[in-house]
Structures are given as C-alpha cells and as structure tokens.
Amino acid sequence: MTVFVNRLRLVAYAEDVIRGKQVVDRRPAVCGIPYTRSRWGRNDVTVMVPLDDVQALAEFVLSN
C-alpha cells in the first residue's frame, strides 16, 4: 500500500502532535513523543505516528 499525503497537511499534523512535549534522546515505545535522531551529522527530530492517522490525512491510497 502506498499512501500519498499533502506535505503541508502532514507538517501541520506533526506540529500539532508534538506541541508542548519534551524531545527525548531515545526512541520511545509509544507514538507522539518527539525524539532526536542524529544520523550523518544531522540533528533531526522524529515522531512516530499511528498508520491510521496517516491514512486519515491521505489524499489517495494505491493498493498493490
């Protein structure tokens, strides 16, 4: 399955999910907690979200 989500909608969703939460150094076991991911010299902040939430934001979905 391939899910296509408008980038601006995804950014707004992610910002809303992490608003007011502390960034942690290790990958959390639960969704919605932002964590740092330093790879290749970058200081990225990552957040896990449920696939159902991403599918709800989808413009369209392609099934294989």
N, C-alpha and C positions, 0 to 999 in steps of 0.2 A: 504494500500500500504506500502510495506517495501522497503526502498532504501538502498543499500549497496555501501558505498563509501570507497575507499582506504584511510586509516588513514593519510598517508603521503601527499596525494593529498589534503585532507581536511585541514590539518595543513598549508600547503603552501598557499592554498586559503585564509584561515582566516588571516594569517600573512599579505598577500597582501592587504586584505580589510581594516585592521586596521592601516596599515603603515602610520605614520605621523599624526594620530588622537589622541586627548586628551581623556584619560579614564575618565568617569564621574561616579558619585556615585549612580545615579538613572537610572532605566531602561528607555532608550529613546524611543520615539514613532516611530522613523524611523530606518531602517536597516543600518548596517555598522558602528554604533557608539559603541565602546567598553565600557562596564560598569562593575563595581565591584559587586560581589555577595558574600557576606560573610555569609556562612552558615556552621554550625557545626565547627566553629573556623577556616575555611579556607578562604584564600584571593584569590578567583578565579576571573578571568577576562573573561567575557562572551560577545559574539557578536551575534546579530540576523542577519540572512541572509535570502534572499528570497528562498522559496522552489524550485523555478525554477532553481536557481543557484546550489543547492544541487543535483537536479535531473540531471543537465548537467554534474556534476562530477561523477555520479553513474557508478559503474562497471556493475551493473544489478539491475533490479527492479522486485519485486514479487507483483503481484496484488492479492488481496483477492477475 
